[in-house]
Each structure stands twice: as C-alpha cells, then as structure tokens.
Amino acid sequence: MNAAIRAVTRISHYKGCNVIGFERGWDGLLTNTFRRLGPRNVGGIIHTGGTILHTLRCPAFEDPANQEIGVQTLCKNNVDALVVIGGDGSFRGALELSKRSGVQVIGIPATIDNDVYGTDETIGFDTAVNTAVGTIDKIRDTALSHERIFVVEVMGRKRGFLAVHVGIAVGAEVILTPEKPTDTRGVIQIMEKNSAKGKRAGIIVTAEGAGDSTKLTAELQEQTESEVRLSIVGYAQRGGSPTARSRLLASLFAEKAIESICNNGGNRAIGLQNGVITSIELEKAARGTKELDLRLLEVADMLSI
C-alpha cells in the first residue's frame, strides 16, 4: 500500500492537486484524523510493507449515520475526490460513501487475497505469493531430508487464489481451497499413491478457509505411515518488502486513478485485465464476486504426478 500512497501523492502533486491521507482507514473519516501528504514525506517508503497511514477494520462505518459523518468530514476538508486503497470490504464502504456524497470515489485494489472483482491481480498479491513460496521452499528442504509430509497453511478465508498460486509455484502434491475444501480420505489416497511411487516426502498447501488444518494433520499422521507436520505461514504474508511487480502495479494503478479523477470519470475501480490497466464502475467491483479459475487446480494435479 505504501507504494500506492506514494504514487497517488506524487502524481497528484505533479498535476497540481493537494493530497491529505486519512489515517486508519474509515476511522480517520469518522474522527477527522489525517495528515497532509507531499512528494517529500512519501519518499523512502516504496520498498516498505504495510501503510504509513495505518489501517484497521471499522465496523462502525457500516452504520449509515456514520457514513454521513464521513461525508461531512470530506466536505469540511474540501475534498473533491477520494482514493480508497483496499480490498472488497473497503470497496463496499467506498460505494456507500459515493452514493451519499458528491465526491468522486476511486478504488485501487490492494489485498493479498486477490479477490477483488474486476481485476486479474491486486496490489500485494505477488508479494504474498513470493513470501509464502520462500518459506515453503525452506520447508521442502527439511521435508525431503527427513522424509516427512508437511501441511502448510496460507491465508485465504473465502477464496483460494493465494493457495493455488503458491501451491503450483512450490510443486505441492495437494492444494486445498475454500472452493475445493478438505477431503481427508482423498488426500490420504493421494499421499499413499505417492508413497507407492517412491515419493516419501510431500507438501500439502491449504488455504485457511479450506478446513481445519490441525485436524487434517492429525488424521494424516494417524492414518498413514508418514510423519506429518503442520506449518502455518501466518502474518508474514502481510508484511515484508513488496516485490518489484507489486510496486509497479501500485504505481500504474495510481496513475490510472488520478487520470480518472482529472477527467471526471465518475466513481470507478481500477484494475488489471488481460495485461491492460483499466477501470470499471465502482458498483460492479464492490458487488461482483471474483471466482477462482478451477482449471488451475487441474494443472496442479497434472504437475504433481
């Protein structure tokens, strides 16, 4: 997100616009807490993870009365356009705000879950994939040397984009997602077949929303002859220096967002579609559901023989 904040700020100033950044997301709108952003005070952040503006979940903003407070905050500060950087929840809040105010609202998709409708990729997804891949590559070393099976849990409560991309990249024997949840018996059969083929070690990548990874690990340990261990990658996926791809995507999304604002393009959500930076109506992005391409799981199965 820092790369996006930097790009929005600098491109806006380049085009003659002033920028303020509300702190802690929607909470900043409710409390009128912000800082002025300029080219210099966003320097040195492109390589850092997280956000200098901080962030938190704000269930209070779901209340229409609080949304009106947000509108008043925008009016009080003479805000002409609002750029919202976040995931599907942030986009839903942005949509409600756009309906209540005359302020142009632009959404920039940023979430490691990669589940925002209207874009092939979100800011932070590539970074999270690479973080998890680096971790699992190390786990693979010990799996091979000790001839063990590792169940590795990555994030993804509702969608399996992260699990699938990570699983294919690390050569996982099994990938489990919310779209294709845990089938313990099926996993056991796969691992038994692998053992019969001489594969005594293995990696099972599971999204957190695919089922109880602790229970799966225990059942595999009990019902197979293998040593099975559980490793949860956890919040490391949300931090760390962003990859070059995430930084580039953030910069290009920001440029498109400011272009849309300067052209009075209405309430839009920026995205990447078939290699092109584009935008769709904010309402479509906020209300749409991005589905996982299940063919990727078929590819993973073919690669795991």
N, C-alpha and C positions, 0 to 999 in steps of 0.2 A: 504493500500500500504506500510506503514511503516514496517509491519511485513514481507512483501516480500523483501523489500530493505535490512532489517536486515539479513534475511536468505540467500539471494543471496551473500551478502558481507561475512558473516561468513563461509559459506560452500566453497566459492571460496578461501578464505584465508586458510582454512583447507586443501584444495587441492593444495596450493602453487601458487595461482593466485592473481594478484593485481587487485584492483577494483577502478574505478572512476565513479562518478554519475553525469550525465549531468543534469543541473538544468532547470526547467521549460520545460521539455519535448523536443520536436523538436526544440524549440527556443534555447535551450542550445547547440544543434549541430550547429545551424546556427551562433551562437555568440562565440562558443568555451568556453562556461561557464560551469565549472564543479568543483567538489570537490573530493578529494581523500577519499575513504571510507575504514575503517578498523574495526576490531572487537570491538574496544573500542568506536569509535564515532557513532556506531549504537546501542550502549547499551541504555537501558531505553526508547526505542521507540515502543516496540512490543505492548504496551497497548494503544498507541495513534492513533487517527484517522488522515486522510489526508496523507500528504507526506512531509518529511523533505526536499526533493529536490524541492518542489513546483511544480505546474503544471499550464498550460494554453493551450487554443486552439491556434493552429498555422496554420492558413490557408495558410500562405506563403510557408509552406513545400509541398503543393500540386504542386508547380511550379517545373518542372524538373530541372531548373537551380539551385534552392535552394537545391534540393536533392543532386546535385553534390557537393554543398558546404558541405553538411552533410558528404558525402563520404570523402572529403578532410580533414574534421575535424577528422574523425576516423583514417585516415592514419597518420595525423600529430601527433596523440597521441598514435600511435602504438597499436590500439585496434584490438584484434584478434576475439572477439565475443561481440555481443551486446544483452543484455536482455531488452526487451521492455515490460513494465508493463502497461496495459491499456485495453481499450475496442475495439470495431470494427474499429473505426477511427484510433486508434493507430496501430492496426494490418495492416490496409491498408498502412499506412506510412512505417511500418516495411517491408512490402512486396516490396514496390518500392525501398527501400534502399537496400534490399537483392539482387535485380536484378542489381544494379549499382555498388556494391562493392564486394570484395572477403571476406568480413567479415561474419562470421556465425551469423545469427539473430534468436533469440528465443523469442517467445511471451508468456507472462504469463497473462492470462485473469483476469482483475480486473475492475469490473463495477457493480454498484448497479442494473443496468438494466437486468443483467443476459442474455444478448442477443448475446453472442459470440458463433459462430458456433464451434462445436467440443468438447464442454464441458457441462456437466449437470449443473455445478454451477461455478460461478465466485467469485473471492475474493471480499468481501464487500457486497454480496447479502444477506447473512444470517444476517449480522449486520443491514442492512437497513430494512429488514423484521421485525426484533425484535424491532427496533426503532419505526417503524410505528405501530406495534402491541401494544407496551406500551402506545403510545399516544391514540390510538383508544379505548383501554380498559378504559382509563380515560373518554373519550368522551361517551362511553357506559353508564357509571355511571350517567352522567347528562341526557343522553337521556332517561334512564329508570325513573329517578326521576321526570323529567319534561314532560314525555310522548311526546317526540319530535323525529322527523326524522332528522338524520344528513347525509349530503352528505360529504364524506371525500375524498379529492383528494390526491393521492400519485403520485410519479414520474413514468414516462414511456411514452415517446412521441410516440414511434413506436411499442413497444411490451408491453404486459400486464403481464409479469412474476411476477413483484412485486405486482401488484394489486390482482392477483389471489391468490398468496400465503398468502398475508396479509388478504385478504377477507375471505378465508377459516379459517385462524387461529383466526380471531376475530368473526366468526359466522355472517358475513354480510348477510343481507337479499337480497341484489343485488350487483353484481360485474360487472363493465363495463370496457371494454378493447378496444384498437385500433382494435383488431381482431373481436370484437363484440361491436360496438360503441353504443352510447346513443340512445335508443328508448324511448322517453319520455312517449309516450302512454303506452308502455309495462311496464315501471317502475311504472307508476300510477296505472295500473291494479294490479300489484303485491302488492303494498302498500295498496290498497283498500281491496284486499282479506285478507291481514294480519290483517287489522283493523277489518274486519268482524269475524276473528278468535280470536279476543281479543288482538292482538299484536299492541299496540298503539305507541310503540317506534320502531325505526329501524335504521340500519346503511347501507348506500349505499357507497361502496368503488368504486371509479372511477380512472382510470389512466388518467394522464393529456392529453394524446393523444386520449382519447375516445370521447371527445366532450367538449362543453363549460359547465363547472360545475356550473358557476354562473347562466347561463341561465336555466340549469336544476333545480337548487334550486328554482329559482323564479317561474318557471312553476309548480313545485310540490306544492309550497306554495299557488299558485293561484287556482290550480285545485283539491286540496284535502282539507280535513278539519283539517289537521295536521299542527302543527308548524314545519317549516323546516329550518334548519340552515346549513351553509357551513363552513367546516373547511379544510384548506389546510396545510398538514403536512410540505411541503416545504423542505428547505435545511437542516433541522435537520436530514433528511435521509442520508445525505452525510457525516456527522460527528459523533463524539462520539467514545467511546472506542469500538474497534472491539470485537465481540463475540469470544468465545473460538474456535468455528468452523471456523470462518474466519481466525483466527491466525494460526490454524493448517493447513488449506488449503493453505495458503500463504507459510508456511514453507515447505510443501510437494511439492508444485508446484516448488518452488525454487530449492529444491534438485534435482528434475527431470530435470530442466532446466540446471543446472550445470553438471549433469551426461551426458546429451546430448551433451553439449559443449565439455567435456573431451573426449567423444567417437567420436567426429567429426561427429555427427549425422545429419548434414545439417540444413537447415532452418526449424524449427519446431514450433508448437504451443502446449503448454502444456494444459492438460485438465483432467477432471474427467469424466469417462464413466463407468456407472454401478458399482460404488464404487472403481474403479481402476484408479490410476494416470497413465496417458498415454500421448501420443503425436500424432499429425497428421501433415501433411505438412502445412507449414505456408500459402501457397497459398490457400489451401482448407479452412482454418479458416478465412482468410481475405475476401474471395469471397463468402463463403457459407452464407446461411440465416437460422438462428435458429428459428423454428416455435414453437409457444405455443401449448401445448397439450390441445386441447379444451375439452377433457374429464374432465379436472379439473373443468370447468365451469358446467358441468353436475353434478358432485359430489357436487359442491356448491349449485346448485338448490335443490338437494335432501336433503341437510342438513338444508336448510332454511325454511322448511315447518312449 
